[in-house]
Amino acid sequence: MELIDNAKTPGPPRDYVGYGANPPEVRWPNGATVALNFVVNVEEGSEYSHPAGDDRNEGGAELPGWGMEHQYRDLFAESVFEYGSRAGIWRLLRLFDEYQVKATMFAAAVALERNPGVGEWIARSGHDVCGHGWRWSEHWLLTRDEEQERLAAAYDSIERTCGKPPEGWYCRYSASVNTRELVVEHGGFVYDSDAYNDDLPYFVEVQGKRHLVVPYDSLPYNDARVVAGLTPAGYLDVCRRGLDEYRREGLAGSPKMMTIGLHPRWAGQAGRTSAVRELIEYAQGLGDVWITGRDDIARHWWGNHDDS
């Protein structure tokens, strides 16, 4: 039977092969076996809500079956998100400072505007920022011009609240068929993370330009797994197992990167933060894990793998 792969479909082409059986020779700084990146999704305040002018509420308030019909204002859901911005984000930021860990903030611009102290702390602690939308936007529903306008507004807003612009871009839900082109056209970004398809960065060609993708390879290691039913101990176990296996590959000569995805309203809860603390201590104790920001990984890749 004929295989159909419509080259006329809008958006980036699909790539089922990637590096294949011959991944590139990777040399992380100081001979690290793994590049480990903690990502904090700073979203609270940018979600759908009636006070924000939306005609719906946001889900993600943890308890299945708990949620108002959209015509009613859901104070329960709003309060869960407020926990992330009032308490959870500070617990995580203090944790990273305590262990001198540089993390990456996937920051929605509106979330930082509504809680500017977070932007100030990010700047003071040296964390890097990846643009996570103007608000929580369903980019595939926007026109190209609308998406371009929101991307530019988010870039400028984050530069104001954090003292420096975002170096990367990652959509809240899914990228649209236009997103990557708009990121490249904007010209201010070093990479995007709108992919889940590898555990190494890779280059693509966009409008004749070389562009870096740093995949968000965090889905197995995202704290949403705890909300879905894993205990903090179970989540820690999965993350440690992943890190151990990546490290095993690195020791065998094929280093990779690993991303831990966190949300202040979830991982910022004390019992869950304890799992993040134990993971940091474990990774630092190994002695050959490079815990760093996404911007450092991207710059390292540009500097060591850009053959153009």
C-alpha positions as CSV (number, residue, x, y, z in Angstrom):
1,M,0.0,0.0,0.0
2,E,1.1,3.6,-0.7
3,L,2.4,5.6,2.3
4,I,0.9,9.1,2.2
5,D,2.9,12.0,3.8
6,N,1.3,15.2,2.5
7,A,4.1,17.6,1.9
8,K,1.6,20.4,1.4
9,T,0.3,20.2,5.0
10,P,1.0,23.5,6.7
11,G,3.7,23.6,9.5
12,P,6.9,21.8,10.0
13,P,7.5,18.4,8.3
14,R,7.4,15.3,10.5
15,D,10.7,13.6,11.2
16,Y,10.5,10.0,12.4
17,V,14.3,9.3,12.3
18,G,16.1,12.2,14.1
19,Y,19.6,11.2,15.0
20,G,18.8,7.5,14.5
21,A,21.4,5.0,15.4
22,N,24.2,7.6,15.3
23,P,23.6,10.4,17.8
24,P,26.1,13.2,17.8
25,E,29.1,13.2,20.0
26,V,28.1,15.1,23.0
27,R,30.5,16.7,25.5
28,W,28.8,18.6,28.2
29,P,30.9,20.9,30.3
30,N,33.3,19.2,32.8
31,G,32.6,15.8,31.3
32,A,29.1,15.7,32.7
33,T,27.1,12.5,31.9
34,V,23.7,14.3,32.0
35,A,22.5,17.9,31.5
36,L,19.7,18.2,34.0
37,N,17.2,21.1,33.7
38,F,14.5,22.0,36.2
39,V,11.6,23.9,34.6
40,V,9.1,25.8,36.6
41,N,5.9,26.7,34.7
42,V,5.0,30.1,36.0
43,E,1.4,30.2,34.9
44,E,-0.8,31.2,37.8
45,G,-2.7,34.3,37.0
46,S,-2.6,33.7,33.3
47,E,-5.2,30.9,33.2
48,Y,-8.8,31.3,32.1
49,S,-11.2,32.8,34.7
50,H,-14.2,35.1,34.7
51,P,-12.3,37.9,36.5
52,A,-9.9,37.9,33.6
53,G,-12.7,38.5,31.2
54,D,-13.1,34.9,30.0
55,D,-16.4,33.1,29.6
56,R,-15.0,29.9,31.1
57,N,-13.0,28.5,34.0
58,E,-9.7,26.7,33.9
59,G,-9.4,23.1,34.8
60,G,-6.3,21.6,36.5
61,A,-7.5,22.1,40.1
62,E,-6.4,18.6,41.0
63,L,-9.6,16.9,42.2
64,P,-11.4,14.9,39.5
65,G,-15.0,15.9,39.1
66,W,-14.5,19.1,41.0
67,G,-15.2,22.1,38.8
68,M,-18.0,24.5,38.1
69,E,-20.0,24.7,34.9
70,H,-18.4,27.4,32.8
71,Q,-21.2,29.9,33.1
72,Y,-20.5,30.1,36.9
73,R,-17.4,31.6,38.4
74,D,-15.3,28.8,40.0
75,L,-13.8,30.2,43.2
76,F,-12.4,26.8,44.1
77,A,-10.3,26.5,40.9
78,E,-9.2,30.1,41.2
79,S,-8.0,29.5,44.8
80,V,-5.9,26.5,43.8
81,F,-4.1,28.6,41.2
82,E,-3.6,31.4,43.7
83,Y,-1.8,29.0,46.0
84,G,0.8,28.6,43.3
85,S,1.5,32.4,43.1
86,R,1.0,33.2,46.8
87,A,3.0,30.3,48.3
88,G,4.2,27.6,46.0
89,I,6.4,29.7,43.7
90,W,8.3,31.1,46.7
91,R,8.9,27.6,48.2
92,L,10.4,26.5,45.0
93,L,12.5,29.6,44.4
94,R,13.9,29.4,48.0
95,L,14.7,25.7,47.4
96,F,16.7,26.5,44.3
97,D,18.6,29.3,46.1
98,E,19.3,27.0,49.0
99,Y,21.0,24.5,46.7
100,Q,22.4,27.1,44.3
101,V,20.5,25.5,41.4
102,K,19.8,27.5,38.2
103,A,16.4,26.7,36.9
104,T,14.4,27.7,33.8
105,M,11.2,29.6,34.2
106,F,8.5,28.8,31.5
107,A,6.8,32.1,32.3
108,A,3.5,33.4,31.0
109,A,3.8,37.2,30.7
110,V,0.6,38.0,32.5
111,A,1.5,35.8,35.4
112,L,4.6,37.8,36.0
113,E,2.8,41.1,35.6
114,R,0.3,40.1,38.3
115,N,3.1,39.0,40.6
116,P,6.1,41.2,39.8
117,G,8.1,40.1,42.8
118,V,8.6,36.8,41.1
119,G,10.3,38.5,38.1
120,E,12.5,40.3,40.5
121,W,13.5,37.1,42.3
122,I,14.2,35.4,39.0
123,A,16.5,38.2,37.9
124,R,18.3,38.3,41.3
125,S,18.8,34.5,41.4
126,G,20.0,34.3,37.8
127,H,17.3,31.9,36.5
128,D,16.7,32.0,32.8
129,V,13.3,32.6,31.2
130,C,11.5,30.8,28.4
131,G,8.4,32.6,27.0
132,H,5.3,30.6,27.8
133,G,2.8,32.8,26.1
134,W,1.1,36.1,26.8
135,R,-1.5,34.2,28.6
136,W,-2.6,30.6,28.3
137,S,-3.3,30.7,24.6
138,E,-4.7,28.1,22.4
139,H,-2.4,29.1,19.6
140,W,-4.0,27.0,16.9
141,L,-7.2,29.0,17.2
142,L,-5.4,32.3,16.6
143,T,-4.7,33.9,13.2
144,R,-1.1,34.2,12.2
145,D,-1.2,38.0,13.0
146,E,-2.9,37.5,16.3
147,E,-0.3,34.9,17.4
148,Q,2.5,37.2,16.2
149,E,1.1,40.1,18.2
150,R,0.9,38.0,21.4
151,L,4.3,36.5,21.0
152,A,5.9,40.0,20.6
153,A,3.8,41.3,23.6
154,A,5.0,38.4,25.8
155,Y,8.6,39.0,24.8
156,D,8.5,42.7,25.7
157,S,6.5,42.1,28.9
158,I,9.0,39.5,30.2
159,E,11.9,41.8,29.4
160,R,10.3,44.4,31.6
161,T,9.4,42.2,34.6
162,C,12.6,40.1,34.6
163,G,15.1,42.7,33.4
164,K,16.0,40.5,30.4
165,P,14.0,39.0,27.5
166,P,13.2,35.3,27.2
167,E,15.7,33.3,25.2
168,G,13.3,30.5,24.4
169,W,9.7,29.9,23.6
170,Y,7.2,27.2,24.6
171,C,3.5,27.2,24.0
172,R,1.1,26.4,26.9
173,Y,-0.9,23.8,25.1
174,S,0.4,23.1,21.6
175,A,2.2,25.1,19.1
176,S,0.3,26.1,16.0
177,V,1.5,25.4,12.4
178,N,2.8,29.0,12.4
179,T,4.6,29.2,15.8
180,R,8.1,28.1,14.9
181,E,8.1,30.5,11.9
182,L,7.0,33.3,14.1
183,V,9.7,32.6,16.7
184,V,12.3,32.7,14.0
185,E,10.8,35.8,12.3
186,H,10.9,37.6,15.7
187,G,14.6,37.2,15.9
188,G,15.0,37.5,19.6
189,F,15.0,33.8,20.5
190,V,17.9,31.3,20.8
191,Y,15.6,28.2,20.7
192,D,12.1,26.9,21.1
193,S,10.9,23.9,23.1
194,D,7.7,23.1,21.3
195,A,8.6,19.5,20.8
196,Y,8.6,16.3,22.8
197,N,10.4,14.1,20.3
198,D,14.0,13.7,21.6
199,D,16.3,13.9,24.6
200,L,18.9,15.9,22.8
201,P,18.6,19.3,21.1
202,Y,18.6,19.4,17.3
203,F,18.6,21.9,14.5
204,V,15.8,22.5,11.9
205,E,15.6,24.8,8.9
206,V,13.0,27.4,9.1
207,Q,12.5,29.9,6.2
208,G,16.1,29.2,5.2
209,K,17.5,29.8,8.6
210,R,19.1,27.3,11.1
211,H,17.0,27.1,14.2
212,L,17.5,25.2,17.4
213,V,14.9,23.0,19.1
214,V,15.5,22.0,22.8
215,P,12.7,19.4,23.3
216,Y,10.6,19.5,26.4
217,D,11.4,15.9,27.2
218,S,9.7,16.1,30.6
219,L,6.4,14.4,30.3
220,P,7.4,11.3,32.3
221,Y,9.1,13.5,34.8
222,N,6.4,16.2,35.1
223,D,4.8,16.9,38.4
224,A,1.4,16.5,36.7
225,R,2.1,12.8,37.2
226,V,1.6,13.4,41.0
227,V,-1.7,15.0,40.3
228,A,-2.6,12.0,38.1
229,G,-2.0,9.6,41.0
230,L,1.7,9.2,41.8
231,T,2.7,9.8,45.3
232,P,5.7,12.1,45.9
233,A,7.8,9.0,46.7
234,G,6.6,7.4,43.4
235,Y,7.4,10.6,41.5
236,L,10.9,10.8,43.0
237,D,11.5,7.1,42.1
238,V,10.5,7.7,38.5
239,C,12.8,10.7,38.3
240,R,15.7,9.0,39.9
241,R,15.3,6.0,37.6
242,G,15.3,8.3,34.6
243,L,18.4,10.1,35.8
244,D,20.2,6.8,36.5
245,E,19.4,5.5,33.1
246,Y,20.5,8.7,31.4
247,R,23.7,8.7,33.4
248,R,24.3,5.1,32.5
249,E,24.1,6.1,28.8
250,G,26.4,9.1,29.5
251,L,29.0,6.9,31.2
252,A,28.9,4.6,28.1
253,G,29.7,7.6,25.9
254,S,26.3,8.9,24.9
255,P,25.3,11.8,27.2
256,K,21.8,13.2,27.1
257,M,19.6,15.9,28.7
258,M,16.8,15.5,31.1
259,T,14.0,17.9,32.0
260,I,12.0,18.0,35.3
261,G,8.8,19.9,34.8
262,L,7.3,21.6,37.8
263,H,4.2,23.8,38.6
264,P,4.1,26.0,41.7
265,R,0.5,25.1,42.4
266,W,1.5,21.4,42.5
267,A,5.2,20.9,43.2
268,G,5.1,24.0,45.4
269,Q,3.0,22.1,47.9
270,A,5.3,21.2,50.8
271,G,5.0,17.4,50.6
272,R,5.8,17.5,46.9
273,T,8.6,20.0,47.3
274,S,10.3,17.4,49.5
275,A,10.6,15.1,46.5
276,V,12.2,17.8,44.5
277,R,14.6,18.5,47.3
278,E,15.6,14.9,47.5
279,L,16.1,14.8,43.7
280,I,18.4,17.8,43.8
281,E,20.4,16.3,46.6
282,Y,20.7,13.0,44.8
283,A,21.7,14.7,41.5
284,Q,24.3,16.9,43.2
285,G,25.7,14.0,45.1
286,L,26.5,12.1,41.9
287,G,29.2,14.6,41.0
288,D,28.9,14.3,37.2
289,V,25.4,15.8,36.5
290,W,25.3,19.3,35.0
291,I,22.3,21.0,36.6
292,T,21.8,24.1,34.5
293,G,19.3,26.4,32.7
294,R,17.9,25.8,29.3
295,D,19.7,28.8,27.9
296,D,23.1,27.3,28.9
297,I,22.2,24.1,27.1
298,A,21.1,26.0,24.0
299,R,24.2,28.1,23.9
300,H,26.4,25.0,24.4
301,W,24.7,23.3,21.5
302,W,25.1,26.3,19.2
303,G,28.7,26.6,20.2
304,N,29.6,22.9,19.8
305,H,27.2,21.5,17.2
306,D,26.5,24.3,14.7
307,D,28.0,22.9,11.6
308,S,26.4,25.5,9.3
